[in-house]
Amino acid sequence: MTDYSKMSDFEINKAVAEQLYKDKPSLIVQRDVPSRPAVTVFCDIGDGEIVSILCADYCNNPADAWPIITENNISLIFDNPSSVMATSNCVGWHSDEEPPIHSSSNNPLRAAMIVFLMMKDAEKC
């Protein structure tokens, strides 16, 4: 399994965008601005024409991250202020149910995006 904790915000953002748009092979994900972690998704519409369709920073912008968090039932737990945790199954911490996928970070959105990517990895198994 990939160790997402070692990846930069840009690499996480790129992986999230690639996962979200994996069914659209004509899309290209690139860095938005060299000094920032945001990504821009471009669409190749043919005849050499490429159009920008989205700019997102899933690790740092709640407007970009929140739809992913809610659609995938990811919980954010602010139990320890220095290391917020995101989990795929909050109930799993208190029962023998399906074990939760989780990630801790001082950035809750980054933790949630790592959980999203880990959930997608688990679906492949």
C-alpha positions in Angstrom: 0.0 0.0 0.0 1.2 3.5 -0.8 2.5 5.6 2.2 0.6 8.8 1.5 2.1 10.5 4.6 5.3 10.9 2.8 3.7 12.6 -0.2 3.5 16.4 -0.7 0.1 18.2 -0.7 0.5 18.5 -4.5 1.0 14.8 -4.9 -2.0 14.1 -2.7 -4.1 16.6 -4.7 -3.0 15.0 -8.0 -3.8 11.5 -6.8 -7.3 12.7 -5.6 -8.0 14.4 -8.9 -6.8 11.3 -10.9 -9.0 9.1 -8.8 -12.0 11.4 -9.2 -11.6 11.6 -13.0 -10.1 8.1 -13.7 -13.0 7.3 -16.0 -12.2 10.2 -18.3 -9.0 9.3 -20.1 -8.9 12.6 -22.0 -8.2 14.5 -18.8 -4.8 15.7 -17.7 -3.8 16.7 -14.2 -1.0 19.2 -13.7 0.3 21.6 -11.1 -1.7 24.9 -11.0 1.2 27.3 -10.0 4.7 26.0 -9.5 4.9 27.2 -5.9 1.4 26.0 -4.8 0.0 22.5 -4.2 -3.2 23.1 -6.2 -3.9 21.1 -9.3 -5.6 22.0 -12.6 -7.5 19.4 -14.6 -7.4 20.0 -18.3 -9.5 18.3 -21.0 -8.1 17.4 -24.4 -11.1 18.2 -26.7 -9.4 17.2 -29.9 -7.6 18.9 -32.7 -4.8 19.9 -30.3 -7.1 22.0 -28.2 -6.8 21.7 -24.4 -9.3 23.4 -22.0 -8.9 24.0 -18.3 -12.0 22.6 -16.5 -11.1 22.7 -12.8 -8.6 24.0 -10.4 -8.6 22.4 -6.9 -6.6 22.2 -3.7 -8.2 19.3 -1.9 -5.7 19.3 1.0 -6.2 23.0 1.8 -9.6 24.3 0.5 -12.7 23.1 2.3 -14.9 23.9 -0.8 -12.9 21.4 -2.8 -12.6 18.7 -0.1 -16.0 18.8 1.6 -18.0 17.1 -1.2 -15.4 14.2 -1.1 -15.6 14.0 2.7 -19.4 13.8 2.7 -19.9 11.6 -0.3 -17.5 9.0 1.2 -18.7 9.2 4.8 -15.3 10.3 6.1 -15.3 11.5 9.7 -13.0 14.1 11.2 -12.1 13.7 14.8 -10.7 16.6 16.7 -9.7 14.7 19.8 -6.1 15.8 19.9 -5.6 19.4 18.7 -2.1 18.7 17.5 -3.1 15.8 15.3 -6.6 15.6 13.9 -7.7 12.2 12.7 -9.8 11.3 9.7 -11.5 7.9 9.5 -13.7 5.9 7.2 -15.6 4.2 10.1 -15.9 6.1 13.3 -18.0 3.3 14.8 -15.2 0.8 14.1 -13.1 2.4 16.8 -15.6 1.2 19.4 -16.6 -2.2 18.1 -15.4 -5.3 16.3 -17.1 -4.1 13.1 -15.2 -3.4 9.9 -11.8 -1.9 11.0 -11.5 1.7 10.1 -9.1 3.3 7.6 -7.6 6.3 9.3 -5.0 9.0 9.0 -3.7 11.6 11.4 -2.4 15.1 10.4 -2.2 18.6 11.8 -4.2 19.4 8.6 -7.7 17.7 8.8 -8.4 18.1 5.0 -5.1 16.4 4.1 -5.9 13.6 6.6 -9.4 13.2 5.0 -7.9 13.1 1.4 -5.4 10.4 2.5 -8.3 8.4 3.9 -10.2 8.8 0.6 -7.1 7.5 -1.3 -6.7 4.6 1.1 -10.4 3.7 0.7 -10.0 3.6 -3.0 -6.9 1.4 -2.6 -8.9 -0.9 -0.4 -11.6 -1.2 -3.1 -9.0 -2.5 -5.5 -8.2 -5.5 -3.3 
